[in-house]
Amino acid sequence: MSQILGGTSEILLVHHEDCAALGDPADDLRACLIRLRDNHELPHTDVVRGFVYTRGGALREIRPERAEN
């Protein structure tokens, strides 16, 4: 909605360390980032960034591993 109606072109995803629903928030975030980058229905997927909000209140950037072709 944000990209189509609001004109945004970047995606920022934030998970938090204390999420009881996830075993490893960083691993889940990596998977989400890859799915977003590979989504052909989104108009803009060039800038997709992810962060984990730590218990100390900091944001730690998570970068997914890219498969070599």
C-alpha positions as CSV (number, residue, x, y, z in Angstrom):
1,M,0.0,0.0,0.0
2,S,2.8,2.4,0.9
3,Q,4.5,2.0,-2.4
4,I,1.4,2.0,-4.6
5,L,-0.6,4.7,-2.8
6,G,2.1,6.6,-0.9
7,G,4.9,6.7,-3.4
8,T,7.5,5.2,-1.1
9,S,10.4,3.4,-2.7
10,E,12.3,1.8,0.2
11,I,11.4,-1.0,2.6
12,L,12.6,-1.1,6.2
13,L,11.8,-4.1,8.3
14,V,12.4,-4.3,12.1
15,H,12.2,-7.4,14.3
16,H,12.8,-7.3,18.1
17,E,15.1,-9.6,20.0
18,D,12.5,-10.6,22.6
19,C,10.0,-11.9,20.2
20,A,8.5,-15.0,21.7
21,A,7.1,-16.1,18.4
22,L,10.5,-16.6,16.7
23,G,13.3,-18.9,17.6
24,D,15.9,-16.6,16.1
25,P,14.7,-13.2,15.0
26,A,17.8,-12.5,12.9
27,D,17.3,-15.7,10.9
28,D,13.6,-14.9,10.4
29,L,14.4,-11.4,9.3
30,R,16.9,-12.7,6.7
31,A,14.3,-14.9,5.3
32,C,11.7,-12.0,5.2
33,L,14.3,-9.7,3.5
34,I,14.9,-12.3,0.8
35,R,11.2,-12.8,0.2
36,L,10.7,-9.1,-0.1
37,R,13.6,-8.6,-2.6
38,D,12.3,-11.5,-4.7
39,N,8.7,-10.2,-4.7
40,H,7.7,-9.2,-8.2
41,E,4.4,-7.6,-7.1
42,L,6.2,-4.8,-5.3
43,P,7.2,-1.9,-7.6
44,H,10.4,-1.1,-5.7
45,T,12.7,-3.7,-4.2
46,D,16.1,-2.1,-4.7
47,V,16.4,-0.8,-1.2
48,V,15.3,-3.4,1.4
49,R,16.9,-3.2,4.8
50,G,16.3,-5.0,8.0
51,F,17.2,-4.4,11.6
52,V,16.8,-6.2,14.9
53,Y,15.9,-4.0,17.9
54,T,18.1,-5.2,20.7
55,R,17.3,-5.4,24.4
56,G,19.6,-2.5,25.0
57,G,17.6,-0.3,22.6
58,A,20.0,-0.3,19.6
59,L,19.2,-1.3,16.1
60,R,21.5,-4.0,14.6
61,E,21.4,-4.2,10.8
62,I,20.9,-7.7,9.4
63,R,22.0,-8.4,5.9
64,P,20.9,-11.6,4.1
65,E,23.4,-13.8,2.4
66,R,23.2,-13.7,-1.3
67,A,23.5,-16.9,-3.3
68,E,26.3,-16.9,-5.8
69,N,25.2,-17.5,-9.4
